[in-house]
Every structure is written in C-alpha cells, then in structure tokens.
Amino acid sequence: MYNISFDITGQVAVITGAGGIICGTMAREMAKKGAKIALLDLFVDNAQKIADEINAAGGDAIAVKANVLDRESLEQAREEVVAHFGHIDILINGAGGNKKEATVSADRDFFHLDLNAFKWVFDLNVTGAVLTTMVFGELLAKQGRGNVINIASMSSYHPLTNTAAYCGAKAAVANFTEWMATHFNQNYSNDIRVNAIAPGFLLTNQNRFLLTKEEDGSPTDRGMRVLAKTPMGRYGDPEEMVGPVIFLCSEAASFVNGAVIPVDGGFSSYWGV
C-alpha cells in the first residue's frame, strides 16, 4: 500500500537561487511545512536574510554561498550542507533568469543580440541545473532515493516572441528533466524522481521590463497579450508555485516522474480563439 501523504516534515531541501523572490518564497513556505532548508545563492547575503526569517520562526535553515556554474563551489556547498544536515532529500534547481541583451526589442534586432548575453542565459538556466544535479544528485544516487525539481517555463512548450535565449534554455531544461528522470531510474534507483514545474507569467525583476512600462507600471503591449491569453486574467504569485513543488516532493507523487507541470493560470491551454 502506498502512503498518500503530502507531508514533507523533516526532509532536507537544497534550493539554488534561494535569495530570489520565487525560490525564497519556496524556502519560506516549505520550511513552514516542516522541511529543513539549505538556501544556496551566489549572493549569500540575500539567502541569509531568508534563512534568518525561517530560523526566527522556529524552522531550520542555513544559507550557503554557491556558484551554480563552478563545480568546486558546488562541492564546497555540498560539504557544508551535509555537515549541517547529514544528508539531502530534495534538490530544487531554481537558479535562472534572462537578460535584456539576449532579448529582441525595438532597440535590438535578432541580428545584433549580444552573443555573450545569449550564452550567459543558456549557462545559468541549463548548465547551472545540469552541474548542480551532477554534484548534489550524486548524493541521491548513493542513498538510492530523493527528488530533483527543475524550474521550466511556458516557453519550454512553445517559444515566445523576442526571448530567444530564454526560450531555448527553458526548452532544454524540460528536456533535461525527462532525460535525467530516466537516467536515475535506469542506472541508480527507482526511488529517485526528477520533475519540473513550468510557471506561467509572474511579475519579477527579470521580466518586468517586458510586461510593464517603466514610467507608470501600466501593461506593455506584450503584457496585455499575456493577460489576454491567460484564462484566469492575471499574473501568478510566487506563493502559487509552492504547492505543486510540495506535491512533487511528497509521497503523494510517488509515481510522478519526468513530468513538467504547468502552473500558469491556464496559459498553456488557451490558444486565443
């Protein structure tokens, strides 16, 4: 018999990009559900503030500096996490983002995109997730159990206009999720699951320039199109990303593997007709 439980009490979760809005929210909310949290971020002061909030509320969290593009940095972070918690149960590859210089706009056509910025977007979103899973996934393989959660996107399913680098990178994240789910099961353990969530549109520092006008915060043409194509008629909140993650990390999702789950207010279901 299977335990249909959403309980994650006592599980140790490693979250990269944890100093940011979305993953910081995941850290806080998962801690409220009893998980122990290792907040990894290149800007460790941001992660430390969130860890302090969690600990002040009675949780158990540490902030660890980590560069998801540097294996030595990640291995050092792994040592710190294991020294504090003893093991890990969950890896959330949350580090990611976009750059204006890798985005087509009225001021920058496709033929003049900054190639270094383009590579930066791919490295952060794809290589960062791959390398972090190499380092922390090794612990899961040795213990024969655990969960990896990647952060995909609506653009993993269909490319969005203008965001050339980001769309390609997030499509790769979805593909990596499916590949790694199969790889861990076939080579290490049937008790390791790899899944992803695909957030719809949230207003963050990374996409605000695309969706709102700087002068007054009103929607850009793109912002209006996004809202019109979202049946729920609004942007998502960071807190709304957490429930699906908790589900995927729990025993309630014991047969969910290699899935990329939309959390998008219906955006991916509606074709605008």
N, C-alpha and C positions, 0 to 999 in steps of 0.2 A: 504494500500500500504506500502511496505517496503522501507526503506531508504538504497539504495545500495551505501554505503559510506565507505571508508577506513579511514575516519578521526578519530583520537584519541585525538584531541585537548582538553585539559582540564581534561582528565582522570588522575586519580591518580593511579600510578602503584607502588606496593611494590615488590621489586626484592631481593630474597635471593641469597647469593653467589655473590653479586654485585661487590665485589672487584676483581673478577677473570676476565679472558680475555673475555670469551663468554658473561657472564651476564653484565660485564662492558660495552661491546660493545652494548648490548641491551639497557642499560640505556642511553648511549650517543645518539644512533640513535632514540630511542623513544622520548627522550627529544627534538630532532630536529623536530619531528613531532608534538610537542606541548603538550606531556604528562608531567605531574608532577611526579617526581621520588623520591621514598624513597629507598635508597640503603642500604640493610641490609647485614652485614658481621660480622663474628667473629673477623676478623682483620680490625677494623673500619678505621684505617689509610689509607688502600688501597681504601676503599669505599669513604673516604673523598676526596682523590685526584680526583676521578672521579666526585664527586659532585661539587667540586670547578671548574672543567673544564666546567661542564654543566652550572653552575651559571655565570661563566665569559662570556659564550657565550649567555647569556640572558635567560637561562632556569630557572627552579625552582626545586631544588633538595636538599635533606638532606641525610646525612649519619648517620646510627643508628647502634650501636653495638647490635648484636643478635646472640645467640647460638641456632641453629635450633633443638637441642636435649634437650633444657631446657625450659620448659613451662613458668616459671617465667620470664626468659629473653625475650621470645617472647611476653609475655603480657606487659612487660615494653616497648618493642619496639612498640607494637601496640598503647600504650598510647602516645608515642612521635609522631608517625605518625599522629594520629587523632588530637592531639593538634596543629600540624603544618598545616595539610591539611583539617581537618574536617571530612573526610571520605576516603574510598578507593574504587576503581572501579576494579582494576586488581591485582591479586596475581600471581607472577611468581616464582615457586619453582625451583630455579636454583642451590641451594647448592648441591654438589655431588662430586663424584670422586672415584678413585681407589687407591690401594696400591700395591707396588711390593710384599710385604709379603703375599698377598692374591692371587697372580698370579703364575701359574705354569711356571717354566723356567728350563733351563739346570742345574741351581744350586738348584732348589727347586721342588721336585715332589709333586704330589697331596697328597700323604700320609703324607707330612710334611709341608703343608701350615700352616701358623700362624693363629690359630683359633680366636685370639683376633683381628687380622687384618681383617679376614673374617667378623666378627661381626661388626667391625667399618665400613666397606664398606656398609653393609646392613643398619646399623643405619643411616649413613649420607644420603644415597640415598633414602631410603624408610621411615624410622621412621621420618627423618627430614621433608620430604614432608607431611607426614600424620599429624604430630604435628603442623607444620606451618599452614596447612589448617584448622585444628581444631581452632586455635587461630584467624587467620585473616578471615577464612571462616565464622565464627560466625557473623562478621560484614556484610558480604554479605547476609547471611540468614536473618538478621534483617531488612536490607534495601530492600530485595527482588530482587536484581539484582547484576550483576557483572560477572567477568570472572576469572577462575583459569587456568593457563598454567603450565603444568609439563614438565620436560625435560626427555624424554625417551632416546632410543638409538637403533641403528641397532640390538644390542643384545637383545632388547625386543622381536624381532620377532623370531630370531633363535640364539642359543648360539654360540659364537665364541670360538675358541680354547684358552686354557690357562687361560682366565679371568673368573675363576669360580665364584667368589663372585660378580663381577660387572655384569655379565650376569644375574644371578639370581635376583639381586637387580633391574636392569632395567626392567626385565620382570614383576616384582612386581609393579613398577611404572606405567607401561602401564595398568596393571590390575586395580590398584587403580584409575587411571584416568577414566576408564569405570564405575567402581563401584560408584565413587563419582558423576559423571555426572548424573547417575540415581538417586542417593540418594537425591541430592539437588533438582532435579525436582519433585520427588515424595513427598518430605517432606517439602520443603520450598518455592520454586518459580520456575516457568517455564522460568524465565528471568535470571537464573544463568546457565552459561555454563562452563564445565570443559573439556579441551582438552590438548593435548600434541604434541610437536614436537619430532621427532626421528632423531637427527643429524647423518649423516654419519661420515666419518673419517676426523677429523681436527687434525693438529699437535698442541698439547697442552703440558704443563708441566706434565700432568698426564699420557699421553700415548707416549710421545716422546721416552722413554726408550724401548718401544715395537716396534716402527716403524723406528727408525733411530739408526745408530751406533754412540756410544758416541765419538769415536776417530775422525771421519771425517764427520759425519752427513749424510752419504750415507744410502740408504734404507737397513733395515734388510730383511731377507727372508720374514718375516711377512709383512713388508712394501711393498715389491714388489708384494706379493699376493693381498694385499688390493688394490693397484693401478690397478693391472691386472683385478680385479673383479669390478672395478668402471668404467662404460662405459665412463664417462667424463675424465677418465685418470688422475685425480689429487685429492688432498685433498681439502676440503672445507675451506672457510674463515669464521671467526666469523661473519662478516657483513652479510653473506648469510643466517644466521639463523634468522635474524631480520624480514625480510619481511613476512614470514609465521606467526610469532608471532603477528605482527601488524594486519595482516588479521584476525587472530583468535580473537583478542581483539575488532575488529571493527564490525559495523552493517552489513558489507558485509558478515560476517559469522554467521548471526543471527539464522540459522538453522543447524549449525555445532556444535555437542555436543557429547562428548565421543569418539572423533576421535584421533588417533595417526598418525600424518602426517610425512612421511619420507622426510627428507631434506638431500639427500645422494648422489647426482650425479648419481643416477640410481643403486647404490649398491644392494638394495633390489630387484631389477627387474632382475638382471643378475645372472644366475646360472653357468656361466663359460663354457658353451658349445654352 
